Amino acid sequence: MNTDNPTLEIHASRQFTSWLYEQNLSLAFTTYQAGKLFAIGLQPSGQISVFERTFERCMGLYVSGSRLYMSSLYQLWRFENALEPGKTHNGYDCVYVPQVGYTTGDLDIHDIGAGTERINSLNGSSLPQKLIFVNTLFSSLATVSEQYSFIPVWKPPFISRLAAEDRCHLNGLTIVNGEPKYVTAVSQSDVADGWRDRRVDEGYLIDVKYNKVSVT
C-alpha cells in the first residue's frame, strides 16, 4: 500500500456475494487497528457494496432493531436508521446516522449488549435495563450514565476491587434471555496488567449469573 495515497482493497471468496443475496443480509464489523467501521452488503446491481467510516479505536458493536451501538476510544455511540420502514435511499434500506454519543473516557470497551431485565449496580441500586458493555480497563461489566463515565454492574469473583488496571482483560459478552450470561477473560489475575504474560496458556469463560468460572 502506498502510504502517501492509501487505498482500500476488499477481497472476498467467490461465493460471498451470492451468499449475501441468498441470506438477505449485510455485515458490519470494526477493526480497531485501522480505526474503521465497515458495512458490507450488495448494491442494487448485485455487486458487493462497501462503506467505511473512521472512528478512533472503534471496537464493540451491537445491533438492536433499527439501532446500532459502537464503542470508540472515548465514546460509546448510538446510530439510528434514518429511513422509515419500507423506504430506501439509492437502493439501500438503512442509513445509519450517529444521534447519541456517551463520553466514557478511555475504558477500552471490548463488547456491547443489551437486555430486557432491570439490572443491579455494584452498590445495590436497581437500574432500568440499559446498554451493558465490557469495561475492560476496570475489569467489569458496566452501563452508561448521564452523570459519570460509567456505572459498574458486575465484576468477576476474583477481582478484589475496581481499578483502571486491566487486571484480567475481560473482553467478550453474551446476553441470554435479556440478562448478561457469559463473559470471557484472558486470566484470573487480580493485579495490574497481570494477564499479559498469560495469554498463551490461559483463557476463561465466566458465568455472570452464578458468578463462577465455567470453562478454562
Helices and strands as residue ranges (DSSP letters): H 16-23, E 27-31, E 36-42, E 48-54, E 61-64, E 67-71, E 75-81, E 96-103, E 109-114, E 119-120, E 126-127, E 131-135, E 140-143, E 151-154, E 170-176, E 179-185, G 196-198, E 204-207, E 212-215
